[in-house]
Amino acid sequence: MAGLGLVLHHGIESGPALGSYGRLADEHGYDSLWVTERYFHEETFTLLGHLAATTTRVRLGVGVVNPYGRHPALTAMAAATLDRLSGGRFVLGLGRSERDVVEGKLGLTHRGSSERLRRAVVAIRALLAGERVEEPGGASARLAIRPVQTPVPIHVAAIGRRALRLAGEVADGVVLNAYVSPAYVRWATGELHAAARAAGRDPAAIEIGCMLVVRLGDDLAALRPTLKPRLVRLLAEPHTGETLLDTSGFDVGVLPHIRAAVG
């Protein structure tokens, strides 16, 4: 059954304001309520802790954190804590993030991002299951607390074929990007299901979520220009632009012009 969720944008003014949004989602039948991680804005897990205390039914998700800014052990600690505070309603979203964020804002290397994401998913799942996880060099750790859910759902953010295949192999769900076409969603679903079957998993057991940008208003001509900057930045990303245009039947020949303008 399809579920309808809400994603809260940044700019939360106060705890009471955040709690009111959570209660609205709870009371009006939304399946889930998500917050995103955007560096140098509100801290994600703090928001989710407040929502866990002010809601009773709606699932609470983060869409998404990456394995660079937080060590997988810290992410596992946060996931277990939030799942306990919410009574088993937490969904952990993980993604590779973007190179300009990881390297340009955090000063960290983004090389090997797919493999790093895979290792993070495996390590976090093992920690949440109460297993001891060993790192290269001999370090090992085990969580002292256990979540309510067994397992805590881990969703992977994906755009390209490699990330979709990773989600199909190891994740409980996938988070597709905003600003994608219906044709792309069909293609991405096919890649996800193919990877799941190849890994011996049931494709139907993997949740598929897609964030949609909503603008309230009747003047479509006035709304379109507000979407262009983000869409252009998305298409300017290496490989991402090719994937989105090619799977949607658009000419990838426009990408050099877009990237030159952005540069």
DAQUIZI-V62037 format. One record per residue. N is the residue number from 1. PHI is phi in whole degrees, 0 to 359 (999 if undefined). NEAR is the number of other C-alpha atoms within 12 Angstrom. D_CENTER is the distance of its C-alpha to the mean C-alpha in Angstrom with 1 decimal. Layout:
BEGIN
n=N phi=PHI near=NEAR d_center=D_CENTER
n=N phi=PHI near=NEAR d_center=D_CENTER
END
This chain:
BEGIN
n=1 phi=999 near=8 d_center=20.4
n=2 phi=287 near=11 d_center=17.9
n=3 phi=244 near=16 d_center=16.3
n=4 phi=245 near=22 d_center=15.8
n=5 phi=240 near=28 d_center=13.4
n=6 phi=237 near=32 d_center=13.4
n=7 phi=244 near=31 d_center=11.1
n=8 phi=274 near=35 d_center=13.3
n=9 phi=277 near=24 d_center=14.0
n=10 phi=285 near=20 d_center=15.5
n=11 phi=111 near=17 d_center=19.2
n=12 phi=293 near=21 d_center=19.7
n=13 phi=276 near=15 d_center=23.5
n=14 phi=196 near=14 d_center=24.2
n=15 phi=299 near=20 d_center=23.6
n=16 phi=301 near=16 d_center=25.6
n=17 phi=296 near=18 d_center=23.7
n=18 phi=298 near=31 d_center=20.3
n=19 phi=298 near=26 d_center=22.0
n=20 phi=293 near=21 d_center=23.5
n=21 phi=294 near=32 d_center=20.2
n=22 phi=297 near=38 d_center=19.2
n=23 phi=294 near=25 d_center=22.6
n=24 phi=299 near=25 d_center=22.4
n=25 phi=296 near=29 d_center=19.3
n=26 phi=298 near=26 d_center=21.2
n=27 phi=281 near=18 d_center=24.5
n=28 phi=258 near=18 d_center=23.6
n=29 phi=83 near=19 d_center=22.0
n=30 phi=292 near=24 d_center=18.3
n=31 phi=284 near=28 d_center=16.4
n=32 phi=211 near=37 d_center=13.4
n=33 phi=226 near=41 d_center=12.6
n=34 phi=240 near=41 d_center=9.4
n=35 phi=237 near=40 d_center=9.4
n=36 phi=254 near=35 d_center=7.6
n=37 phi=258 near=32 d_center=8.9
n=38 phi=227 near=26 d_center=11.7
n=39 phi=298 near=21 d_center=14.4
n=40 phi=73 near=12 d_center=17.8
n=41 phi=243 near=16 d_center=16.8
n=42 phi=300 near=22 d_center=16.5
n=43 phi=282 near=21 d_center=15.3
n=44 phi=296 near=35 d_center=12.2
n=45 phi=290 near=37 d_center=13.6
n=46 phi=296 near=23 d_center=16.9
n=47 phi=301 near=37 d_center=15.8
n=48 phi=293 near=42 d_center=14.4
n=49 phi=297 near=32 d_center=17.7
n=50 phi=294 near=29 d_center=19.7
n=51 phi=295 near=42 d_center=17.9
n=52 phi=298 near=36 d_center=18.6
n=53 phi=276 near=27 d_center=22.2
n=54 phi=244 near=27 d_center=22.6
n=55 phi=234 near=31 d_center=21.2
n=56 phi=231 near=27 d_center=22.6
n=57 phi=235 near=26 d_center=20.9
n=58 phi=293 near=35 d_center=17.5
n=59 phi=290 near=37 d_center=14.5
n=60 phi=244 near=47 d_center=12.3
n=61 phi=232 near=44 d_center=8.6
n=62 phi=248 near=44 d_center=6.5
n=63 phi=225 near=43 d_center=3.3
n=64 phi=216 near=37 d_center=3.3
n=65 phi=256 near=42 d_center=6.7
n=66 phi=243 near=40 d_center=8.7
n=67 phi=276 near=36 d_center=11.9
n=68 phi=261 near=33 d_center=14.2
n=69 phi=291 near=28 d_center=14.5
n=70 phi=230 near=25 d_center=14.7
n=71 phi=295 near=21 d_center=16.6
n=72 phi=307 near=34 d_center=15.1
n=73 phi=294 near=33 d_center=18.0
n=74 phi=293 near=25 d_center=17.1
n=75 phi=295 near=33 d_center=13.5
n=76 phi=296 near=45 d_center=15.4
n=77 phi=300 near=32 d_center=17.9
n=78 phi=297 near=34 d_center=15.5
n=79 phi=297 near=47 d_center=13.9
n=80 phi=296 near=40 d_center=17.5
n=81 phi=296 near=32 d_center=18.8
n=82 phi=294 near=38 d_center=16.4
n=83 phi=294 near=35 d_center=17.0
n=84 phi=290 near=26 d_center=20.7
n=85 phi=296 near=27 d_center=20.8
n=86 phi=268 near=29 d_center=19.3
n=87 phi=73 near=27 d_center=21.4
n=88 phi=89 near=28 d_center=18.8
n=89 phi=240 near=37 d_center=16.2
n=90 phi=269 near=44 d_center=13.0
n=91 phi=234 near=49 d_center=9.8
n=92 phi=263 near=50 d_center=7.9
n=93 phi=255 near=44 d_center=4.2
n=94 phi=236 near=49 d_center=5.2
n=95 phi=207 near=44 d_center=5.7
n=96 phi=280 near=39 d_center=9.2
n=97 phi=64 near=39 d_center=9.1
n=98 phi=248 near=34 d_center=12.3
n=99 phi=301 near=22 d_center=15.8
n=100 phi=292 near=20 d_center=17.3
n=101 phi=283 near=21 d_center=15.0
n=102 phi=293 near=25 d_center=15.5
n=103 phi=271 near=17 d_center=19.1
n=104 phi=284 near=14 d_center=20.2
n=105 phi=256 near=18 d_center=19.0
n=106 phi=261 near=20 d_center=18.7
n=107 phi=72 near=13 d_center=21.5
n=108 phi=249 near=19 d_center=19.9
n=109 phi=277 near=21 d_center=20.1
n=110 phi=256 near=25 d_center=17.3
n=111 phi=295 near=16 d_center=19.5
n=112 phi=64 near=14 d_center=18.6
n=113 phi=295 near=26 d_center=14.8
n=114 phi=295 near=31 d_center=14.3
n=115 phi=292 near=18 d_center=16.7
n=116 phi=295 near=25 d_center=15.4
n=117 phi=295 near=38 d_center=11.9
n=118 phi=300 near=33 d_center=14.1
n=119 phi=297 near=30 d_center=16.3
n=120 phi=295 near=38 d_center=13.7
n=121 phi=301 near=40 d_center=12.5
n=122 phi=297 near=32 d_center=16.2
n=123 phi=293 near=33 d_center=17.4
n=124 phi=296 near=43 d_center=15.1
n=125 phi=298 near=38 d_center=15.9
n=126 phi=294 near=28 d_center=19.5
n=127 phi=298 near=34 d_center=19.7
n=128 phi=292 near=40 d_center=18.4
n=129 phi=274 near=27 d_center=21.1
n=130 phi=87 near=24 d_center=23.7
n=131 phi=274 near=20 d_center=24.4
n=132 phi=274 near=20 d_center=25.7
n=133 phi=249 near=25 d_center=23.6
n=134 phi=252 near=18 d_center=25.7
n=135 phi=256 near=17 d_center=24.8
n=136 phi=305 near=8 d_center=27.0
n=137 phi=104 near=6 d_center=30.0
n=138 phi=101 near=8 d_center=30.6
n=139 phi=291 near=11 d_center=28.2
n=140 phi=213 near=15 d_center=27.0
n=141 phi=204 near=22 d_center=25.5
n=142 phi=217 near=25 d_center=24.9
n=143 phi=291 near=28 d_center=23.3
n=144 phi=273 near=17 d_center=26.1
n=145 phi=238 near=20 d_center=24.2
n=146 phi=237 near=29 d_center=22.6
n=147 phi=287 near=32 d_center=20.0
n=148 phi=284 near=24 d_center=21.2
n=149 phi=283 near=26 d_center=19.1
n=150 phi=228 near=22 d_center=20.1
n=151 phi=266 near=27 d_center=17.6
n=152 phi=289 near=39 d_center=14.6
n=153 phi=297 near=37 d_center=11.9
n=154 phi=244 near=44 d_center=9.3
n=155 phi=252 near=43 d_center=6.6
n=156 phi=251 near=49 d_center=5.8
n=157 phi=283 near=46 d_center=4.4
n=158 phi=212 near=44 d_center=8.0
n=159 phi=235 near=44 d_center=10.9
n=160 phi=275 near=36 d_center=14.0
n=161 phi=299 near=29 d_center=16.1
n=162 phi=297 near=26 d_center=15.5
n=163 phi=291 near=38 d_center=11.8
n=164 phi=296 near=39 d_center=12.4
n=165 phi=296 near=32 d_center=15.3
n=166 phi=299 near=40 d_center=13.6
n=167 phi=299 near=47 d_center=11.3
n=168 phi=295 near=41 d_center=14.6
n=169 phi=279 near=32 d_center=16.4
n=170 phi=232 near=38 d_center=14.6
n=171 phi=263 near=45 d_center=11.6
n=172 phi=271 near=35 d_center=12.1
n=173 phi=195 near=41 d_center=9.6
n=174 phi=229 near=44 d_center=7.6
n=175 phi=248 near=42 d_center=5.3
n=176 phi=275 near=38 d_center=7.9
n=177 phi=288 near=33 d_center=8.4
n=178 phi=287 near=25 d_center=11.0
n=179 phi=66 near=30 d_center=14.5
n=180 phi=249 near=32 d_center=14.9
n=181 phi=272 near=25 d_center=18.1
n=182 phi=302 near=20 d_center=19.0
n=183 phi=296 near=19 d_center=20.6
n=184 phi=296 near=31 d_center=17.4
n=185 phi=300 near=31 d_center=15.6
n=186 phi=297 near=19 d_center=18.8
n=187 phi=297 near=26 d_center=18.8
n=188 phi=298 near=37 d_center=15.2
n=189 phi=297 near=34 d_center=16.1
n=190 phi=297 near=22 d_center=19.2
n=191 phi=296 near=29 d_center=17.7
n=192 phi=298 near=43 d_center=15.4
n=193 phi=293 near=33 d_center=18.4
n=194 phi=297 near=25 d_center=20.8
n=195 phi=294 near=27 d_center=18.9
n=196 phi=296 near=29 d_center=18.7
n=197 phi=297 near=21 d_center=22.4
n=198 phi=296 near=17 d_center=23.3
n=199 phi=270 near=18 d_center=21.9
n=200 phi=76 near=14 d_center=23.9
n=201 phi=252 near=20 d_center=21.1
n=202 phi=276 near=21 d_center=21.3
n=203 phi=302 near=28 d_center=19.0
n=204 phi=291 near=18 d_center=19.3
n=205 phi=276 near=22 d_center=17.8
n=206 phi=264 near=29 d_center=14.3
n=207 phi=287 near=30 d_center=12.4
n=208 phi=242 near=34 d_center=11.2
n=209 phi=241 near=33 d_center=9.2
n=210 phi=225 near=34 d_center=9.7
n=211 phi=281 near=30 d_center=9.4
n=212 phi=244 near=21 d_center=13.0
n=213 phi=276 near=20 d_center=14.8
n=214 phi=243 near=17 d_center=17.8
n=215 phi=236 near=14 d_center=21.0
n=216 phi=273 near=9 d_center=24.0
n=217 phi=162 near=10 d_center=27.2
n=218 phi=253 near=9 d_center=29.8
n=219 phi=263 near=11 d_center=30.4
n=220 phi=297 near=13 d_center=28.2
n=221 phi=298 near=11 d_center=30.1
n=222 phi=281 near=13 d_center=29.2
n=223 phi=281 near=16 d_center=25.5
n=224 phi=303 near=18 d_center=24.9
n=225 phi=299 near=14 d_center=25.7
n=226 phi=288 near=16 d_center=23.0
n=227 phi=269 near=20 d_center=20.3
n=228 phi=298 near=16 d_center=21.9
n=229 phi=303 near=17 d_center=20.9
n=230 phi=292 near=19 d_center=17.2
n=231 phi=297 near=27 d_center=17.9
n=232 phi=296 near=27 d_center=20.4
n=233 phi=298 near=23 d_center=18.2
n=234 phi=294 near=29 d_center=15.6
n=235 phi=291 near=33 d_center=18.6
n=236 phi=285 near=29 d_center=20.1
n=237 phi=292 near=27 d_center=17.6
n=238 phi=303 near=21 d_center=19.4
n=239 phi=73 near=21 d_center=18.7
n=240 phi=297 near=30 d_center=16.0
n=241 phi=300 near=32 d_center=18.9
n=242 phi=298 near=28 d_center=20.9
n=243 phi=298 near=33 d_center=18.4
n=244 phi=293 near=38 d_center=17.7
n=245 phi=285 near=30 d_center=21.4
n=246 phi=297 near=23 d_center=22.9
n=247 phi=286 near=27 d_center=21.1
n=248 phi=256 near=21 d_center=22.0
n=249 phi=83 near=16 d_center=25.6
n=250 phi=260 near=18 d_center=25.8
n=251 phi=281 near=16 d_center=27.9
n=252 phi=286 near=23 d_center=26.1
n=253 phi=295 near=15 d_center=29.3
n=254 phi=281 near=18 d_center=28.0
n=255 phi=296 near=29 d_center=25.4
n=256 phi=303 near=19 d_center=28.0
n=257 phi=292 near=16 d_center=29.2
n=258 phi=298 near=23 d_center=25.8
n=259 phi=292 near=23 d_center=25.1
n=260 phi=295 near=14 d_center=28.6
n=261 phi=293 near=14 d_center=28.2
n=262 phi=294 near=17 d_center=25.0
n=263 phi=296 near=12 d_center=26.7
END
